[in-house]
Amino acid sequence: MGTILNQYQPDVVFHPGVTLKEKMDEMKMSNKEFALRTGKPEKTIIAVLKGESSLTPEMAILFEKVTHIPASFWINKQARYSEYVARKKHEQDIEEAKGWAGKFPYPQMAKYGWITPTRNKDEKVSNLFSFFGIASYKSWDRLYMQSDLKVAAYTSLKFTHEPHAISAWLRIGELQSKEISAPVFDIKRLKGNIPLMRELMVNQPKDFFNRLKRLCLEAGVKVIYTPSLPKVPLCGSTRWINETPLVQLTARYRQNDRFWFYFFHELGHIILHGKKFISLEGLKGLDFSSVNKVKEDEANDYAQKCTFTKEQEDKLLKENPMIITEDEIIDYARKFNTHPAIIIGRLQHDKKIGFNVGREFIVSIDLNSL
């Protein structure tokens, strides 16, 4: 938002009741007489004189008849006073929010281009208000910290260690998603595209991420990459913005085996759990209920189904009870239609092979460059 330059803002603007009182004194007219002449209750006139009530356009026309001062004068006087009061209230909101604003990783957000760089505390607060689309820090609290909030795409961050940074990451994802046009979500199309996504996993072409996003978008699913913020160990999130599912990924897991598992994990939430479920993967301290734990396990099972199933792992280990070579892993990857890195990562995770086995298949993924 641009700043309006050279706009005069007076230090004090008086309520129109002050001018009315001066005019009534000049006319030597009492409150009761003025009320009788205007046809308004005396208590209404007194409230205006005390600055306790606004002067309405209807009153301005009545006052014009008695004071011979144009109604436009009274209307403009009230408008200027109302704006003055609103600005003073906004200044108070800015002052009260400085401590709140200081809890955000503002320099990193500015580095990413999410927000305008500044060291001025007032500007930081104002910029954060604009970034979140809120009028006060209390609105942020209601959106991100109140556990009883019933708004789609939001969940309470009350029990997280870094709610301010997490909310900023979620907000930029929401803004990113608005730049993407998507068709109506089609779960049948999404499921039908899973084999094509698995082909990308197996072959891992250089442009796999863009192709992956296109396959999801065809089914009405938005997939975006958002860099992580300091002290926020998020690897991804899935939520619904209005009627559209959004998968938001970080580059926390920079290995191909982990990337594909967590990608299909997020798709699992979309396919299995519907619009009301919101996932924040990788965070500690969230007050997840036992139902959430069940759903996370279900998403893990779905990711295994899409990458390397437990049954396939058991079959491999049964046929190779003592030792498994890299060549055998490659053969099994072809047989199971997966990538060797997926098998290697799983076996290393389960401590079935050493971390020195097949390291050349586990490659780095830089989503920022993709």
Secondary structure, 3 states (H helix, E strand, C coil): CCCCCCCCCCCCCCCHHHHHHHHHHHCCCCHHHHHHHHCCCHHHHHHHHCCCCCCCHHHHHHHHHHHCCCHHHHHHHHHHHHHHHHHHHHHHHHHHCHHHHCCCCHHHHHHCCCCCCCCCHHHHHHHHHHHHCCCCHHHHHHHHCCCCCCCCCCCCCCCCCCHHHHHHHHHHHHHHHHCCCCCCCCHHHHHHHHHHHHHHHHHCCCCHHHHHHHHHHHCCCEEEECCCCCCCCCCEEEEEECCEEEEEECCCCCEHHHHHHHHHHHHHHHHHHCCCCCEEECCCCCCCCHHHHHHHHHHHHHHHHHHCCHHHHHHHHHHCCCCCCHHHHHHHHHHHCCCHHHHHHHHHHCCCCCCCCCHHHCCECCCCCC
